[in-house]
Amino acid sequence: MNDAAHAGHFEVEGAKLALQRAHSDAVKSFAQRMLDDHTAAAQQLETLASAKNHKLPDGPSLMQKGKLKLLSTHEGAKFDKSYIDSLGPKAHRETIELFEKGATKAHDPDVKAWAEKTLPTLREHLRMAEQLDRSANGADKKNATHDAPLHGDVAKKK
């Protein structure tokens, strides 16, 4: 439950940063969905933990805090890329793996049920993150090709 809480806090804090600093409307839209869904999941987890007399962490892990601090130094298009790299497909694959383990290996049936119930939303997030990543990388490649010098163009040295 603690790892799930850390992951949720990481998503929520990252989404809040994205809503403030992102350039792309697609990134902002994705971030809003992450904020909404992970806030709801965190509330459900808090209710479950409280019923089990378990105290959850109240923020991201130290490593996640470091990633958020680095992310907060970026703005605009650079932020968008960093956000997708930090909280996009890779982060969602890791979270899905964590929840799949919880759904199969947790000793508590309520924890198993919560993990199983949350997995479809996480898989949808992964699909969205992969689409966002493809769109962003496609735009980067298009811009890189557009900005590249034509064959034979050589910058004059002074």
Backbone torsions as a table, in degrees:
resi	resn	phi	psi	omega
1	MET	NA	-35.3	-179.0
2	ASN	-64.2	-42.8	179.1
3	ASP	-63.4	-38.9	177.8
4	ALA	-64.2	-39.9	178.7
5	ALA	-64.7	-45.1	177.3
6	HIS	-57.7	-47.2	-178.8
7	ALA	-60.5	-41.9	179.1
8	GLY	-64.0	-44.1	178.2
9	HIS	-62.9	-39.1	178.3
10	PHE	-60.4	-45.8	179.0
11	GLU	-63.2	-45.1	-178.2
12	VAL	-64.0	-48.0	-178.8
13	GLU	-65.9	-39.4	176.7
14	GLY	-63.5	-41.0	179.4
15	ALA	-64.6	-39.9	177.7
16	LYS	-61.2	-43.1	176.7
17	LEU	-61.0	-43.5	-178.3
18	ALA	-62.4	-38.9	179.8
19	LEU	-65.3	-26.5	178.8
20	GLN	-87.7	-36.1	-166.2
21	ARG	-115.3	-14.0	-174.6
22	ALA	-67.7	152.1	177.6
23	HIS	-94.1	-44.6	-173.7
24	SER	-80.3	136.0	174.5
25	ASP	-63.2	-33.3	179.1
26	ALA	-64.6	-40.6	177.9
27	VAL	-66.4	-42.3	178.8
28	LYS	-63.5	-40.4	178.9
29	SER	-64.6	-44.8	176.6
30	PHE	-60.1	-45.8	-179.3
31	ALA	-61.2	-40.8	178.9
32	GLN	-62.4	-41.9	178.2
33	ARG	-63.9	-41.7	178.8
34	MET	-63.5	-43.0	179.3
35	LEU	-60.3	-48.6	-178.4
36	ASP	-63.1	-51.0	-174.5
37	ASP	-70.0	-41.7	-178.2
38	HIS	-74.4	-28.4	173.5
39	THR	-66.4	-44.0	178.2
40	ALA	-62.9	-44.0	179.6
41	ALA	-64.2	-38.5	179.0
42	ALA	-64.0	-38.6	177.9
43	GLN	-65.5	-40.4	177.3
44	GLN	-64.5	-42.8	179.3
45	LEU	-65.0	-40.1	178.4
46	GLU	-62.0	-42.0	177.5
47	THR	-62.4	-44.7	179.1
48	LEU	-63.1	-46.8	-179.5
49	ALA	-63.0	-41.1	178.9
50	SER	-61.2	-41.5	178.5
51	ALA	-64.4	-25.8	-179.9
52	LYS	-97.1	6.8	-176.4
53	ASN	55.1	41.7	-179.6
54	HIS	-113.9	128.4	178.5
55	LYS	-90.2	119.7	179.4
56	LEU	-87.8	154.0	172.8
57	PRO	-63.9	149.5	-175.8
58	ASP	-102.4	19.6	178.4
59	GLY	-169.3	-178.3	177.1
60	PRO	-66.5	164.4	175.3
61	SER	-67.6	168.1	178.8
62	LEU	-59.7	-41.9	179.0
63	MET	-64.3	-41.4	178.8
64	GLN	-65.8	-37.9	176.7
65	LYS	-60.9	-39.7	177.2
66	GLY	-62.3	-42.4	177.8
67	LYS	-63.3	-40.5	179.4
68	LEU	-66.3	-39.2	179.2
69	LYS	-62.8	-44.3	177.4
70	LEU	-63.6	-43.9	179.2
71	LEU	-58.9	-36.8	-177.1
72	SER	-69.1	-10.7	178.6
73	THR	-85.1	-7.0	-178.2
74	HIS	-104.3	156.2	174.4
75	GLU	-141.9	163.1	173.9
76	GLY	62.3	-140.5	-176.0
77	ALA	-62.7	-35.4	177.7
78	LYS	-65.2	-39.0	175.9
79	PHE	-61.3	-46.7	-178.4
80	ASP	-52.8	-49.2	-179.0
81	LYS	-63.2	-45.1	-179.3
82	SER	-64.7	-39.1	178.5
83	TYR	-63.1	-46.8	179.7
84	ILE	-63.3	-40.9	178.7
85	ASP	-65.0	-39.4	-175.5
86	SER	-84.4	-38.6	-172.3
87	LEU	-124.1	15.9	-179.0
88	GLY	-92.7	-133.5	-173.6
89	PRO	-56.1	-45.9	-177.0
90	LYS	-60.1	-47.5	-179.5
91	ALA	-62.7	-38.4	-179.2
92	HIS	-72.9	-33.9	174.5
93	ARG	-62.7	-43.0	179.0
94	GLU	-63.5	-41.2	179.5
95	THR	-67.1	-41.1	177.7
96	ILE	-61.5	-42.8	178.1
97	GLU	-59.8	-43.6	177.9
98	LEU	-60.1	-45.5	-178.0
99	PHE	-71.9	-33.3	175.9
100	GLU	-64.0	-40.2	175.7
101	LYS	-63.0	-43.9	178.8
102	GLY	-62.0	-39.0	-178.5
103	ALA	-69.4	-24.7	-178.4
104	THR	-107.3	-29.1	-171.5
105	LYS	-113.6	-9.6	-179.9
106	ALA	-62.7	139.9	-179.7
107	HIS	-77.9	-28.8	-177.2
108	ASP	-87.8	124.7	-178.6
109	PRO	-63.5	-30.0	178.3
110	ASP	-69.8	-38.3	177.4
111	VAL	-66.5	-43.3	176.5
112	LYS	-57.4	-47.4	-177.6
113	ALA	-62.9	-41.7	179.5
114	TRP	-64.3	-43.2	178.8
115	ALA	-62.1	-44.7	178.8
116	GLU	-61.5	-40.9	-178.8
117	LYS	-67.4	-31.5	-176.2
118	THR	-84.2	-25.2	-175.7
119	LEU	-55.6	-44.1	-179.9
120	PRO	-58.9	-37.5	178.0
121	THR	-66.3	-42.1	179.2
122	LEU	-64.3	-38.0	177.7
123	ARG	-66.3	-36.6	175.4
124	GLU	-65.4	-40.2	176.7
125	HIS	-60.8	-42.0	178.8
126	LEU	-61.1	-45.3	178.7
127	ARG	-58.5	-45.0	179.2
128	MET	-64.0	-42.5	-179.3
129	ALA	-64.8	-40.2	178.1
130	GLU	-64.9	-40.2	178.1
131	GLN	-64.3	-43.9	178.5
132	LEU	-62.3	-42.4	179.2
133	ASP	-63.0	-44.7	178.1
134	ARG	-61.3	-44.0	179.8
135	SER	-62.2	-45.5	-178.4
136	ALA	-66.7	-43.8	-179.8
137	ASN	-69.3	-34.2	175.3
138	GLY	-63.1	-41.2	178.2
139	ALA	-66.3	-40.1	178.5
140	ASP	-62.2	-44.8	-179.4
141	LYS	-65.2	-40.6	179.2
142	LYS	-62.7	-45.1	179.6
143	ASN	-66.3	-38.8	179.6
144	ALA	-64.5	-40.8	178.8
145	THR	-67.4	-42.7	-179.0
146	HIS	-64.5	-37.8	-176.2
147	ASP	-85.0	-11.5	-176.8
148	ALA	-69.4	144.6	178.4
149	PRO	-67.4	148.6	176.9
150	LEU	-69.8	154.3	178.8
151	HIS	-54.6	129.8	178.7
152	GLY	95.1	-17.7	177.3
153	ASP	-75.4	126.7	178.5
154	VAL	-131.6	132.5	178.6
155	ALA	-68.5	136.6	178.8
156	LYS	-78.9	133.9	177.1
157	LYS	-87.4	141.3	178.8
158	LYS	-91.1	NA	NA
